């Protein structure tokens, strides 16, 4: 099942509505995949990762860390791009069906609301380092680790841009 949207629109679902939205998708027999992250400066690694995550099901819901959450996780100089801009950029990708912004540092509470069939995360994580894995596995969901694309990272892009002054 693929939803249709007008070109250039973002399917941004407010946090207070995501639980009901995801429940309706599941009730319709849709295999929901969920991932989350900062997605600050979009690069080829992100695009490939999101395409691979989307391939694991019918719909991909992306939980986007809020600006405050990114600052707590990455430091005061981040994010480079604000949450509305980041949501618009990732929401424009063919692989991303819905975006929701969350304030917490981990996506555990959001995952408990969405209850996806599959939770996709990058290969730099393991079950032991991923607090969200416990939430997924508690209700019988699957955790899928997607290999990283070597040499592609936001931190690397920022470092490279700093050297070009």
N, C-alpha and C positions, 0 to 999 in steps of 0.2 A: 504494500500500500504506500503510495507516494502522494503527499498532499500537494496541491497546487498553490502557488502564490504569485502575485504580480512581481515582475522583475524589479529588483531593488528594494523590496520590502523585507523587513526582518520579522520573523515570527517570535517576538519577545514575549514570553509568558511571565507575568508577575509571580513572585514567589508564593503569594497567597492563593494563586490559582493552579499552580503546577501539579499539586496532588490530584485534584479532580480531573485535570486535563489528561494526566498520565493514566489514571484509572479508566477513563473513557477509551483511551487507545487500547489498553490491555483488554477491556471488555469487548472491543471490536475484533479481538484476535490478532492485534498488531504485536509483533516482536519488537519490544522497545530496547534500544541500546542507549546507555548513558555514559558520558565522559565529562571530565571537568578540568579546568585549568585557568591560567592567567591569559594566555594567548595575547601577549602584549604587543610584540612586533611579529606579525604573521610572516612565516617563511615556508619554504618547500617542505621542511620536516613536519610542520603543522599540517599542511595540506595533505600530505601522504598519510599521516597518522589518522586524520579525521576521515579520509576516504576508507582506510582499512577498518576503522571502528564502524562506520556506516554499513560496510559490507557484512557485518555480523548480525544484522537484523533488518527490520523494515523501516524503522524510524530512528534517527539519532537526536537525542536531547543533549544539549551541551550546557553544563553548569559553569558559568563564568564567574570567577572570583571578582568581588567588588573592588573598587580602588583601595578602600581601607584594608581589605584582606590582602591585596597584593603588597601594600606597603609593609604590613606586618610580616609577610613571608619573604619578601625580596629586598626590603630596605626602603629608606626614605626617598631615594631617587627613582623609584618605580611606583606605579607603572609609567611608561613613557606616554602611552595613549590612555585616555579616560575610558571608563566602562561603557559609556554609550557608543563611543567610536569603535571600541573592541567588539561590542555586541553586533554592531552593524557590519563590520568586516567579516567576522566568522559566520554571521547569519546569511551573508551573501553567497557563501560557498554551497555548491550543489549537494555536498555530503551532509550538511547540517540542516536538520528540519526545524528544530526549535531551540531557542536560547532562553535561559533563565539566569538571573544574577543572584548570587548568594553572598552573605556577609561573613560567614564563619571561615575559619582557616582550613577546615576539612569539609568534605562534602557528605559526611555521615548523615546529618539530619535531612539533607536534601535527597539523598538516596533512599532514606526510609520513607519519604513522601512519594518519590517516583516509582520505586520498586521495579527497576528494569529487569528484564530477563538476563541482560549482559551488562557488566560494568567494564569498560575498556580503559586501560591505563598504559602509559609508556613502559618500555622494557627496562627503564632505570629504576623501577619499583619491583618489590617482591611482595608476596602475601604477608610476610613478616613486617615489612616497612609501610604497609598500606592499611591504615586504620579502617578505611571503608570496606575492606574485604570481609571483615566480621559481620557487618550489616548485611551485605549481599548474601553471604553464605548462610546466615541465620534463617532466611526465608527460601533458600534453595536456588538463588540466582547464581550466575556464572561470572567469574572474573577472568578477563582475557588480557594478556599482556602483549602489546604491539611493539615490535622492535623499533628502536630509535634509528633515525637516519643520521649516519655518521657525519660530523662536521656541521650540523645544522642546529643552532640554538640561538635564542634571543640574547643570552649573555654573551655569546661569541660575536653576534652582530653589533651589540653595543660596544664591546671592546674594540672591534675592528673600526667602527666609526670614530671612536676616541683617538685612534692612532692616526687618523687622516686629517687632523687639524692643520 
